[in-house]
Amino acid sequence: TELNFATQKISICDLGCGRGWIAQQLSGFGDVTAVDLSAEGVRRAQIKWPHIKFEQGDITKYRNDDRFDIVVSTEVLEHIEEKKAFFNTARSLLKPGGHLIITTPNSKLFSFYKNTDAEMQPLELWPSFSEIRNLASTDFSILRYETFIFDTFYTGVFRVISAPKLISLCRTLHIESARRWAHRLFNLGLHQIFHLRYEVLPENRTGC
């Protein structure tokens, strides 16, 4: 289903909205319902952005009588153990032909990440492309997949492909875009984004 943001009233659900700043950005594209586990976070977000509907709930169990054109979840899925339950929530919320947009860290780079001084949360279960594909396979099609935020690490293979001297040389030779293209080709960005479309007809809806 093609969405026309200029002529349609788009409905969006933000799962795992945190402090609500992404929900605020999304509100420029349509009506937003934002959900988070933290009751205090939801309370504060509602005060800050009263034009958005914030709800407290566990996004692996959350249900709503409304159906949405778009479901968005950014940097949340990697902290959820029951990823299948998350997809059941997304299925229950989307209109047939609706769009699911997910961002997570890229599991290819987790071994590099855990060896840095970066803060680790209690659950750091970074999903792979194949894991998301399998979870989505029954009734979602992947419209687009790519990784982003490159040159984050300088260990292992990245000591070569992200070396400052190589970057400088590529810029001097005006071939930096080719180097970045190679990063994208091999999905070497720190984060990954999935754009999926829900294909199931209403009578076949699962996980409701």
N, C-alpha and C positions, 0 to 999 in steps of 0.2 A: 504494500500500500504506500503510495507516494503521499507525503504530507505537504500541504501548501501553507506555510506559516503566515503568508500574507492574507489568505482568505479564510482559513479554518481556525476554529477555536481549539487549540491543542491542549490536551490534558497530559500531565507529566507526574510521575511518582518517583521520588528520590528515596531509595532504600539505604538506610545507614547514613543519615544526613549530617550527623555530628553537630557542629555548631550552626549549621544552616547556611553557610556562605555559598556553597554550590547551588543550593535550592534558590537562593536569592538571584544568582546568575541565570538559572534556568527560568525564573519567573518572567524574564524578558521575552520568552518564547511561548508562554502559555500559562495556564492555571496549574499550580504546583501543590501537591500533597507530599509532605516530607515526613519520614518515619525514622525514629531512632530509639534505641533501648534506654538511653539515659533520660529519666523524667525531668531532671534538673536542666539538662541541656535543651530539651524540648521547650521547657518553660521559658528559658532565657531567649531562645531563638524566636519564640512566638512574640515576645515583647519587642524584640529588635526588628522583626519583620512581620508586622501584623497582617499584611496582605497575603501571606502564605499560610496554608493550613498545616500545622505541625501536629503529629500524633506520636504518642509513646507506644512502643511495641517491639517485640522480638521479630525481626524480619524473616526468620526461618518459619514463623507461624502466622505472621500478619495476614489478615484478609480484609477486603473492603468490598462493599456492594457495587462500587463504581468500577468501571473498566477504563484503562488508560491507553492513550496513543503511544506513549513512550514510558519505559521504566529505565531509570538510571541508577547505577551503583558505582561509586568511585572509591577505590582503595579500601574496600570492605571485605570482599570475598576471601582474601588471603587470611583473614582473622576468624573465619567461620569453619568449624569442623564439618558440619552437616551441609555440604555444598548442594547435595541433591534437594534438600529441603528449601534452600534458597531458590533454586530453579522452579520448584513447585509453587513458591510464592509468586515468582515472576509470571508463570503461566496463569495463575489465578487472577492476576491483576491486568493482564494485557488484553486488548481487543484483538480479534483475529486480524492478522496482518500487522499487528503493532510491533514496535521496535524496542529491543533491549540493548542498552549500551553499558558495558562494563569496563572498568579499568582496574588492573591489578599489577603488582610487581611481576617482572618476568622471571619465571623459575629458572631459566638458563643461567641467570646471574646470581642466584641465591648463594652459591658457594663463595663468590667474591664478596657479597654483601656481609655475610656472617663473619668474615675475617676482618672487617673494619670496626671502627668504634661506634658505628651507628646503633641507635637505640633499638632493642628488640622488644616486641610486645609479647605477652604470654603465649599467643598463638601466632606463629608465622608459617602458615601453610600455603606457600605460593603455588597457585595452580599452573600447570603447563597448558600449552595450546591443545594437546591431545586430550587432556582431562576435561577442559571446557567443551571441546568438540563432542566428547562422549556424553557428557551431561546434557548437552543441548540437542543431541542427534535425533531424538524421536520426533520433535516438532518445531525445531528452530533451524533456520538456515543461516550460515555465516555470510553476511554480505561484505564485510571488510574486516581485516585483521592487520595490525602493524604494531611495531614497537617504537618507542620514542625516549628521549633523553639519553644521548650518547656520550661517550668519553667520560664515564663516571669513575671507572677504576683504572689503575695503572699497575696491575699485577698480571702474571700469566701472559696470555696472548695480547692483552690490552697494553702491555708494555711496548708492543710494536705498533698495533693498529691505532692506538690512542696516544702515541708518543707526541709530546709537544713539538719536537723537531719535525716529525712527519706532518703534523697539522700545519706548521708554518711553511714547510716546503710545498704542500698541496695548495695552500693559499697563494703562494708566490707564483706557482705555475697555473693558477686558476683552474685547478682540478679538484678543489675541495668538495664540490657537489658530487663528484664521482666516488670519493671516499665515503661520504655520508650515504650515498646510494648503496654501497657495499654493506655498511652497517645495517641498513634497513632490509636488504636482501637476506641477510643471515639472522635477522631478528635479534640484534645485539643491543637494543635499547633497554634501559633499566625498567621501564614500565611497558605494559602492553594494553591495547585497547581492542575490544571486540564490539562489532556492530552486528546484531543478530535480528532476524525477523521471525515472529511467531506465526507459524503456518497453519495451525490446527483450526478446524471449524468449531463453532461454539459447542455443538453436541458431543464433540470428542475431547472437550477440555478435561485436563487431569489435574490432580493436586489441589482442588478447590476446597 
